[in-house]
Amino acid sequence: MFSRRTVVSTALILLAASFSTAQTPTFSPQRSYPLPTYDENWQFLSDPNYRTDRWDAVKYMPFGKGTFASFGGEAREAYERFGNQDFGLDVPSPNGYLLHRYLLHADIHLGSRVRLWTELNSSFENGRVGGPQPVVDVDILDLEQGFLELGLIQRARVNVHVRAGRQEIAVGSGRLYALREGPNVPQGFDGVRAIAQTKSWQFDTWGARPVTTTPGIFDDSSHHELSVWGAYITRTGQRQTSLSTYYLGWDERNVTFDKGVGNELRHTIGTRFWRDGRWAYDFEGMYQFGSFGKGDIRAWRGVAEASRGLAGRWNPRVKVDFDVASGDRNRSGPTLGTFNSFFQSGEYSGKAQLLGASNSIRLEPTLTLAPSRSVSISTGWGFFWHESEQDGLYGIPGNLIVPSNGVSGLYEGSRPITEIRWTPTPRLSIFFNYIFVFNGKFEEQSIHATSSESYISPWITYRF
């Protein structure tokens, strides 16, 4: 049974949700709650005419010329229930389980050039048979982010700032660096990041270590066997088009692939070209090289997305995604061909985070409807194949889930998915996700998996 704390916290969130919906003020266009949270900017509240919301007293607290503090947070309550989780090999939780996440941050500006950002995370789980999943379910209390930001150049045409400390990193499309927003515990990095911006250009470079999640109190630390670094350049052009090019580095000890275990030094170069609007597209190509154990790495990934907004009731938009990531071609050969998707967004396979983009081919048509400005309904059907039958299936973080075991055949299965989002106010969002999985013969023959899986998850998030 769920604890009294669970019932009380859920009731409080629902009460806050109803109160927020019933007393929605007129919001300024500047009043938003972006992700990552450190992109919030509440300096417009220096004008008393904009202070129309009850949270404004803590969102902007001036202490002198150019000096102010801003406080905020998030409470998220989620329910998850799997049918035949992990191909039927995991211990079932027939009644599902609850996930609770609470974030609280302080943003302090000391003049125009110095900024201190701190964010605490507290995440819990209730009701999962066998206990919480490691890493992503529970972190009783820890520092999610804590960095010092210095504004080195602040001019009309160029802005350069540096962040040092613990921080979240998300760049580009999220196919290689995305926020770990779906799981209960977010992902942080300990390192240094520099960002330079002009009207049309942005240059982003960093060197960091991912933060390992341990479930206690203030016991998270830098990953001792994994270092990452990168440089990302984006040019925003006219007619809603943009172009990015980037280099990403990765150095990890004792990594497991279907080929075996070894030290991995991997370099990624890539280019992305995309356009927003009624007609939209997104093309991205990535090539990886380096070393694994005593052999080389040669891997790649290509993505093509296209969507079209149609005239009609509920503003329909149709979209097609085609995504191919390489797998290893020869288990006994020295060269590793498995693509590493780094910190890939879980949206690749829905909030259930079933499989990641390594040794995978994905074709997914999607239809999205918007009955109102605050509601969207999306439904799609994804079809999946191996890129190479000599390699296994991998999870979102790159962990080997289903080894090849000499099983032939490329078809991996299909997954119809439905998502509903409702944002009655900028602070409150309600989300529903349902996925049904038809597993292919590969999983059944390799690990005696069940022929199907299912996943259902509603959740509610309140931010201030």
Secondary structure as GFF3:
##gff-version 3
##sequence-region A 1 464
A	DSSP	alpha_helix	4	22	.	.	.	ID=ss1
A	DSSP	three_ten_helix	37	39	.	.	.	ID=ss2
A	DSSP	three_ten_helix	43	46	.	.	.	ID=ss3
A	DSSP	three_ten_helix	48	50	.	.	.	ID=ss4
A	DSSP	alpha_helix	56	59	.	.	.	ID=ss5
A	DSSP	beta_strand	61	64	.	.	.	ID=ss6
A	DSSP	beta_strand	67	83	.	.	.	ID=ss7
A	DSSP	three_ten_helix	85	88	.	.	.	ID=ss8
A	DSSP	beta_strand	97	110	.	.	.	ID=ss9
A	DSSP	beta_strand	114	126	.	.	.	ID=ss10
A	DSSP	beta_strand	139	154	.	.	.	ID=ss11
A	DSSP	beta_strand	159	167	.	.	.	ID=ss12
A	DSSP	beta_strand	189	197	.	.	.	ID=ss13
A	DSSP	beta_strand	201	212	.	.	.	ID=ss14
A	DSSP	beta_strand	221	222	.	.	.	ID=ss15
A	DSSP	beta_strand	226	236	.	.	.	ID=ss16
A	DSSP	beta_strand	241	257	.	.	.	ID=ss17
A	DSSP	beta_strand	260	275	.	.	.	ID=ss18
A	DSSP	beta_strand	279	292	.	.	.	ID=ss19
A	DSSP	beta_strand	295	309	.	.	.	ID=ss20
A	DSSP	beta_strand	317	325	.	.	.	ID=ss21
A	DSSP	three_ten_helix	346	349	.	.	.	ID=ss22
A	DSSP	beta_strand	360	372	.	.	.	ID=ss23
A	DSSP	beta_strand	375	385	.	.	.	ID=ss24
A	DSSP	beta_strand	393	394	.	.	.	ID=ss25
A	DSSP	beta_strand	400	402	.	.	.	ID=ss26
A	DSSP	beta_strand	411	422	.	.	.	ID=ss27
A	DSSP	beta_strand	428	439	.	.	.	ID=ss28
A	DSSP	alpha_helix	441	447	.	.	.	ID=ss29
A	DSSP	beta_strand	452	463	.	.	.	ID=ss30
###
